[in-house]
Amino acid sequence: MLLMCATAMMAQTATQGAAEDYDAKYATELLKKGAEAPDFNIGGEIGRLSNLKGKYVVVDFWATWCPDCRKDIPKMKKLYTKYASEKITFVGVSFDKTPDALQKYVQDNGVEWVQTCEYKPWKETQVSKDYHINWIPSIYVINPEGRVEVSTVMIEKVEQALKEISGK
């Protein structure tokens, strides 16, 4: 019995450790907490990221062709539904190459938050260079002062931050 409990505890610890390893493996180049968030063009009524100062901004770097991104979209939709407010807003930065692919995916999947895209290869976009994006999805939470609060490839860390920020 003791051996079974020890084995179960080791398996649980290994599973938790594996989840924590994603940032250690894929998010090492992302901007660190406290860094100034580089400004970029969002377009539409918002204009630029800097126009959102005073709010927390969840910036999700993703693409419709990315399996991990598509897997996270339902989770991001739940976060958007629960936390989007006057205090917290969401911006998607897509690395799709055509407007048709992005528009179809957004419409078919009920993605309601604003999306921006340069419609060129991911590694050639200025925003991916400025934010050190080497893996997608990568997600930032920018604080009201325009500084990085969270940088991660793990949506669970974004959810935890939003819980703390919103008090929900």
GIMO-V380997 format. One record per pair of residues at least 24 apart in sequence whose ideal C-beta (glycine too) atoms are under 10 Angstrom apart, sorted by the first residue. I is the first residue (numbers start at 0). J is the second residue. If there is no record, write none. Layout:
I & J
I & J
//
This chain:
18 & 153
18 & 155
18 & 156
19 & 153
19 & 155
19 & 156
20 & 153
21 & 67
21 & 134
21 & 151
21 & 152
21 & 153
21 & 155
21 & 156
22 & 134
22 & 137
22 & 150
22 & 151
22 & 152
22 & 153
22 & 156
24 & 134
24 & 152
25 & 67
25 & 133
25 & 134
25 & 135
25 & 136
25 & 137
25 & 151
25 & 152
25 & 153
26 & 131
26 & 132
26 & 133
26 & 134
26 & 137
26 & 138
26 & 150
26 & 151
26 & 152
26 & 153
26 & 156
27 & 131
27 & 133
27 & 134
28 & 130
28 & 131
28 & 132
28 & 133
28 & 134
28 & 137
28 & 150
29 & 60
29 & 130
29 & 131
29 & 132
29 & 133
29 & 134
29 & 137
29 & 138
29 & 139
29 & 147
29 & 149
29 & 150
29 & 151
29 & 152
30 & 129
30 & 130
30 & 131
30 & 132
30 & 137
30 & 139
30 & 141
30 & 146
30 & 147
30 & 150
31 & 131
31 & 147
31 & 150
32 & 140
32 & 142
32 & 146
32 & 147
32 & 148
32 & 149
32 & 150
33 & 142
33 & 144
33 & 146
33 & 147
33 & 148
34 & 130
34 & 131
34 & 139
34 & 141
34 & 146
34 & 147
34 & 150
35 & 141
35 & 144
35 & 145
35 & 146
35 & 147
36 & 129
36 & 130
36 & 139
36 & 140
36 & 141
36 & 142
36 & 144
36 & 145
36 & 146
36 & 147
36 & 148
36 & 150
37 & 125
37 & 126
37 & 128
37 & 129
37 & 130
37 & 131
37 & 145
37 & 147
38 & 126
38 & 129
38 & 145
39 & 90
39 & 92
39 & 115
39 & 117
39 & 124
39 & 125
39 & 126
39 & 129
39 & 130
40 & 115
40 & 117
40 & 125
40 & 126
41 & 90
41 & 91
41 & 92
41 & 113
41 & 114
41 & 115
41 & 126
42 & 113
42 & 114
42 & 115
42 & 116
43 & 113
43 & 114
43 & 115
44 & 113
45 & 88
45 & 90
45 & 113
45 & 115
48 & 90
48 & 92
48 & 115
48 & 126
48 & 141
48 & 145
49 & 145
51 & 88
51 & 90
51 & 141
51 & 143
51 & 145
52 & 141
52 & 142
52 & 143
52 & 144
52 & 145
52 & 146
53 & 85
53 & 86
53 & 142
53 & 143
53 & 144
53 & 145
54 & 84
54 & 85
54 & 86
54 & 87
54 & 88
54 & 141
54 & 142
54 & 143
55 & 82
55 & 84
55 & 86
55 & 87
55 & 88
55 & 89
55 & 140
55 & 141
55 & 142
55 & 143
55 & 148
55 & 149
55 & 160
55 & 161
55 & 164
55 & 165
56 & 87
56 & 88
56 & 89
56 & 90
56 & 139
56 & 140
56 & 141
56 & 142
56 & 143
56 & 145
56 & 148
57 & 82
57 & 83
57 & 87
57 & 88
57 & 89
57 & 90
57 & 91
57 & 112
57 & 138
57 & 139
57 & 140
57 & 141
57 & 148
57 & 149
57 & 154
57 & 157
57 & 160
57 & 161
57 & 164
58 & 88
58 & 89
58 & 90
58 & 91
58 & 92
58 & 115
58 & 126
58 & 130
58 & 137
58 & 138
58 & 139
58 & 140
58 & 141
58 & 147
58 & 150
59 & 89
59 & 90
59 & 91
59 & 92
59 & 93
59 & 110
59 & 112
59 & 114
59 & 135
59 & 136
59 & 137
59 & 138
59 & 139
59 & 154
59 & 157
60 & 90
60 & 91
60 & 92
60 & 93
60 & 94
60 & 121
60 & 124
60 & 126
60 & 127
60 & 130
60 & 132
60 & 134
60 & 135
60 & 136
60 & 137
60 & 138
60 & 139
60 & 152
61 & 91
61 & 92
61 & 93
61 & 94
61 & 95
61 & 104
61 & 110
61 & 114
61 & 132
61 & 135
61 & 136
61 & 137
61 & 138
62 & 91
62 & 92
62 & 93
62 & 94
62 & 95
62 & 96
62 & 100
62 & 101
62 & 104
62 & 116
62 & 121
62 & 135
62 & 136
63 & 93
63 & 94
63 & 95
63 & 96
63 & 97
63 & 100
63 & 101
63 & 102
63 & 103
63 & 104
63 & 105
63 & 107
63 & 108
63 & 110
63 & 116
64 & 93
64 & 94
64 & 95
64 & 96
64 & 100
64 & 104
64 & 121
64 & 135
65 & 93
65 & 94
65 & 95
65 & 121
65 & 134
65 & 135
65 & 136
67 & 134
67 & 135
67 & 136
67 & 152
67 & 154
68 & 93
68 & 94
68 & 104
68 & 135
68 & 136
68 & 137
69 & 104
69 & 108
69 & 136
70 & 136
70 & 154
71 & 135
71 & 136
71 & 138
71 & 152
71 & 153
71 & 154
71 & 157
72 & 104
72 & 105
72 & 108
72 & 109
72 & 110
72 & 136
72 & 154
73 & 108
73 & 109
74 & 136
74 & 154
74 & 155
74 & 157
74 & 158
75 & 110
75 & 112
75 & 136
75 & 138
75 & 154
75 & 157
75 & 158
76 & 108
76 & 109
76 & 110
76 & 111
76 & 112
77 & 154
77 & 158
78 & 112
78 & 138
78 & 154
78 & 157
78 & 158
78 & 161
78 & 162
79 & 109
79 & 110
79 & 111
79 & 112
79 & 161
80 & 111
81 & 158
81 & 161
81 & 162
81 & 165
81 & 167
82 & 157
82 & 158
82 & 160
82 & 161
82 & 162
82 & 164
82 & 165
82 & 167
83 & 111
83 & 112
83 & 161
83 & 165
84 & 164
84 & 165
84 & 167
86 & 143
86 & 164
86 & 165
87 & 140
87 & 143
87 & 160
87 & 161
87 & 164
87 & 165
88 & 112
88 & 113
88 & 141
89 & 113
89 & 114
90 & 114
90 & 115
90 & 139
90 & 141
91 & 115
91 & 116
91 & 136
92 & 116
92 & 117
92 & 124
92 & 126
92 & 127
92 & 130
92 & 132
92 & 135
92 & 137
92 & 139
93 & 117
93 & 118
93 & 121
93 & 124
93 & 135
94 & 118
94 & 119
94 & 120
94 & 121
94 & 122
94 & 123
94 & 124
94 & 126
94 & 127
94 & 132
94 & 135
95 & 119
95 & 121
96 & 120
96 & 121
140 & 164
//
